[in-house]
Amino acid sequence: MNKLIRIDMRDLTAVVEDTPADLIGLGGRALTSHIIFTEVPPTCHPLGKANKLIFAPGLLAGTGAPNAGRLSIGAKSPLTEGTKEANVGGTAGQKLGRLDIKAIIIEGKPDSDGFYIIKVDPSGAAIIPAPELSGLGNYETTANLQNTYGEKVSILCIGPAGEMGLAAASIASTDPEGRPSRHAARGGLGAVMGSRKVKAIVIDDAGTKVRKANNKAVFQEVCREFTREIQALKSTGLFRQFGTVGGLSYLSKIGALPTRNFTTGSFEGNAQIGGKGVAELNAGRGGSFGHVCMPGCVVRCSNIMHDRDGKFLTAGFEYESSAMLGANLGIDDLDTVMGMEKMCDDLGLDTMEIGVALGVAHDAGIYDFGDGERITDMIREIGQGTVLGRVLGQGAKITARVFGISRVPVVKGQGVPAHDPRKEIGTGIGYATNPQGADHTGVIIFHAENTAEMVDISRQKQITTCAYDSMGLCQMAEANLEVMAKLVSSFYDWSWSPEDVADMGKSVLRKEVAFNRSAGLGPATDRLPDFFKEEPLSPHEGKFDIPPSQIEKVMDFK
Amino acid sequence: MNKLIRIDMRDLTAVVEDTPADLIGLGGRALTSHIIFTEVPPTCHPLGKANKLIFAPGLLAGTGAPNAGRLSIGAKSPLTEGTKEANVGGTAGQKLGRLDIKAIIIEGKPDSDGFYIIKVDPSGAAIIPAPELSGLGNYETTANLQNTYGEKVSILCIGPAGEMGLAAASIASTDPEGRPSRHAARGGLGAVMGSRKVKAIVIDDAGTKVRKANNKAVFQEVCREFTREIQALKSTGLFRQFGTVGGLSYLSKIGALPTRNFTTGSFEGNAQIGGKGVAELNAGRGGSFGHVCMPGCVVRCSNIMHDRDGKFLTAGFEYESSAMLGANLGIDDLDTVMGMEKMCDDLGLDTMEIGVALGVAHDAGIYDFGDGERITDMIREIGQGTVLGRVLGQGAKITARVFGISRVPVVKGQGVPAHDPRKEIGTGIGYATNPQGADHTGVIIFHAENTAEMVDISRQKQITTCAYDSMGLCQMAEANLEVMAKLVSSFYDWSWSPEDVADMGKSVLRKEVAFNRSAGLGPATDRLPDFFKEEPLSPHEGKFDIPPSQIEKVMDFK
């Protein structure tokens, strides 16, 4: 991939540059975090004009490698006030790869209030006024754009949440069926896009082909072997059967499922909103499992959920959404939880951050756990932009501030996702140290014997995840360093060793940590909130008791 | 002063201890910041149970030294999330000195929801349930307590803002007339007090006497000389004539008066809401000037403002309040501004933070500058605890977050007070580097020739201010290091040199900076927001253009 597209929203210009030599080895998160580190003033306001929003497909995008189509999106985060990368499935990553586009970098803000779209195709990029899209949800936005640009384009877009500058605003990405069901959810990147007055990016790769490997025979053989490995994963079988939500009852059983604002780790309604629930419901309504969210996926963890009338409701009803909007709010009615998830999809909201924020809001005494109707109304308020809606849409930390609540499950301002760190201690070490804040990717550790082991596993997992995110690989594919080295080496004719892949991962973490420090986030922001250390988590009475001296070892590597 | 009173709100106990040897040389801010540094876990939630709220009179409290009755209050701040000291006039500091109380330290939180008062007198301290005070404003609270405990007691109390945990909540202190007109305003200490369920502290010093100096003759002579020096200050004359608001027209004239959300530095209505306005209004209504806010004050900068009916409205109508609630919101009607100030007094709100927050809220399009009626309603909403009210009551940074606004005049989360740093560059250096966040005390520099000089003056000013705040001295008295050394040396029979006083000031700053770092506030939080560097300030077109390399020199001292 050779082209860097720089969009300047001040004067509405798009410039296509050749990729400079020092960026050629970078893709996905390695590239977004590098550009943030080198080009974004660390103390700038995330919604101010100096921030940049970067879209970068992974090194393997558009190559035909399995599970390698994820798109990294990065900026200084309005949620954490530090560096941010969120990656997303859908079709955009692969198309950008085929278009030979290394990254799209959106800079500056226009003076006027109207929204624009950016159209990207083999001829370059154009910035087109689109005032008619203002205020539309993601589904209407994508339908409108597909009407104009055809059903085969990929669309990256924001809903009303991003337009309003809410720090829980996501950037949606259309799936192979053209639905905006996938989200670069975490960290408020949708708000950064909204602040630049970009409503959508339309990507048309008509006429392009799969990228050619330098060493085609080896590359294809590595891909075949990797495909077999993915297919053989035990988790792949589970995911194809139920989607990721299939794991919910297990998490409840081991007592790690955030329930009722993290007051317990098991939810009595786990069957209803977990794998059993979605399977029974789909059997009667015509929904289905085993879909892909991006071309080239072997795992097929995406589900299609139908409503009571047997019509499409939502795709990619994930574990994290069901956990944080369901168990964490005490709701065991699957239709209600799916309805909330669909609203978040359409408004362009991170279901995790909203689930955590709503959980915190319970302590303000404004609703009762399990009151799906009231809670649904509160999500509706986010879309309406009422003051309460805006507060919730700014995430858990702000919701707690506004209501004077001191028990706040956030790290670096980002809501803790659906693995309680008191049961999953190793995961908690990752929440504390991940430069992205409490994140659900790259830090989950179910099994580890002792603290030192957890520290090592967490570090290694975060390094490897940086590599996945830079290749464009889905974490569900569980690539190891060796296969990643073989994939890029055969495709690019590089000679990367597994150590080279790890070194790239380390380099990403180093830049991310350095940016955070320069942004004012000191080492002491690498901590979990006190209540995880103090309140035992029923039913297993666990606490997060890892001392700072151990936590500090995670990012201490050469 | 020998007694430390530790109040544990978990079990409602009060323990009186002798002051440990290592704390004897510390008073006021030196003591509050030391206890925060040594006893408060830096990453704790400010409203959580691990935070501590410390009240410490200065070393010269109760001694008869002029202008030495200020009381320091400290805690980890819910506004800045760093260390916080706010000091306040009124009668409490002197009474605590006479009671031989070095500090009151409030720890823990009760399990129940009801509020308490703490009664302090020569016999010790008692914690008394006071559910009847819940929800009351400061005026009703103090009237109620004076009814019970007599008119001569000092009262430190919070209004509804503190009860709600708002980060702009102040702690009020009664003046010599028993009015809760003085406020430890900045940093949300009222919210920390509210979170501990303490509505008020009642201080009864009946039967106590002025503290005796070790070297009485020298101490009295130093006091007399210092009194003459204070009386000779040009500013003292101005303050006695109009109060501090007398300076407003000058600030407007030089173009440093924050006006309409910091969009210009001059306000056409400056005469109406400045010295001329208050003088004319008082002449017709029976208000007056030249009052003291604390016993022993020589400056006498407090004014008494009456309403249209000639009745008492507010005391201590200060420059900062008139600037931030008047000019910064485009309101030139003095009665409206005074009415807003009185509401803040009664609700227990920092007028500066609220003025900055309301200014920012303008950019959300929810009111027009100058619309006093609408703006007054918004302050009313803070007291009512509506969601909008709570947002505003959390201060400027949260208001900006909720409404997606990126132009935010805050440093370390604290609203910039009434000296625009684009005109007062040296003041801006202080805003950036002060461990307290953007503060109106200890950083104001009107005249300096060049950057290096400003850096030196700012450092020296902050060190000296730490010394004032540790002695209990009002900054208006402009004590120099020498007089401070003489005062404590003759009173305590210590042999402090001016360098020793400066060393104490330096030690305070060091501990405050260290606590901030341990709380996660990295060096990069020592910055002004970008718009002060980018938007020229009319009418003089100044910008704040000091590079970080210079800013970093301020706290770089031995």
Chai-1 contact restraints between the chains, C-beta under 6 A:
chainA,res_idxA,chainB,res_idxB,connection_type,confidence,min_distance_angstrom,max_distance_angstrom,comment,restraint_id
A,T43,B,A524,contact,1.0,0.0,6.0,A-B,restraint_1
A,T43,B,R527,contact,1.0,0.0,6.0,A-B,restraint_2
A,C44,B,D530,contact,1.0,0.0,6.0,A-B,restraint_3
A,H45,B,S406,contact,1.0,0.0,6.0,A-B,restraint_4
A,L47,B,S406,contact,1.0,0.0,6.0,A-B,restraint_5
A,G48,B,S406,contact,1.0,0.0,6.0,A-B,restraint_6
A,G48,B,D530,contact,1.0,0.0,6.0,A-B,restraint_7
A,M164,B,G404,contact,1.0,0.0,6.0,A-B,restraint_8
A,G165,B,G404,contact,1.0,0.0,6.0,A-B,restraint_9
A,V387,B,V387,contact,1.0,0.0,6.0,A-B,restraint_10
A,V387,B,L388,contact,1.0,0.0,6.0,A-B,restraint_11
A,L388,B,V387,contact,1.0,0.0,6.0,A-B,restraint_12
A,R390,B,V402,contact,1.0,0.0,6.0,A-B,restraint_13
A,V391,B,V402,contact,1.0,0.0,6.0,A-B,restraint_14
A,Q394,B,R401,contact,1.0,0.0,6.0,A-B,restraint_15
A,Q394,B,V402,contact,1.0,0.0,6.0,A-B,restraint_16
A,I398,B,R401,contact,1.0,0.0,6.0,A-B,restraint_17
A,R401,B,Q394,contact,1.0,0.0,6.0,A-B,restraint_18
A,R401,B,I398,contact,1.0,0.0,6.0,A-B,restraint_19
A,V402,B,R390,contact,1.0,0.0,6.0,A-B,restraint_20
A,V402,B,V391,contact,1.0,0.0,6.0,A-B,restraint_21
A,V402,B,Q394,contact,1.0,0.0,6.0,A-B,restraint_22
A,G404,B,M164,contact,1.0,0.0,6.0,A-B,restraint_23
A,G404,B,G165,contact,1.0,0.0,6.0,A-B,restraint_24
A,S406,B,H45,contact,1.0,0.0,6.0,A-B,restraint_25
A,S406,B,L47,contact,1.0,0.0,6.0,A-B,restraint_26
A,S406,B,G48,contact,1.0,0.0,6.0,A-B,restraint_27
A,R517,B,G522,contact,1.0,0.0,6.0,A-B,restraint_28
A,S518,B,A524,contact,1.0,0.0,6.0,A-B,restraint_29
A,A519,B,A524,contact,1.0,0.0,6.0,A-B,restraint_30
A,G520,B,G522,contact,1.0,0.0,6.0,A-B,restraint_31
A,G520,B,A524,contact,1.0,0.0,6.0,A-B,restraint_32
A,G520,B,T525,contact,1.0,0.0,6.0,A-B,restraint_33
A,G522,B,R517,contact,1.0,0.0,6.0,A-B,restraint_34
A,G522,B,G520,contact,1.0,0.0,6.0,A-B,restraint_35
A,G522,B,G522,contact,1.0,0.0,6.0,A-B,restraint_36
A,A524,B,T43,contact,1.0,0.0,6.0,A-B,restraint_37
A,A524,B,S518,contact,1.0,0.0,6.0,A-B,restraint_38
A,A524,B,A519,contact,1.0,0.0,6.0,A-B,restraint_39
A,A524,B,G520,contact,1.0,0.0,6.0,A-B,restraint_40
A,T525,B,G520,contact,1.0,0.0,6.0,A-B,restraint_41
A,R527,B,T43,contact,1.0,0.0,6.0,A-B,restraint_42
A,D530,B,C44,contact,1.0,0.0,6.0,A-B,restraint_43
A,D530,B,G48,contact,1.0,0.0,6.0,A-B,restraint_44
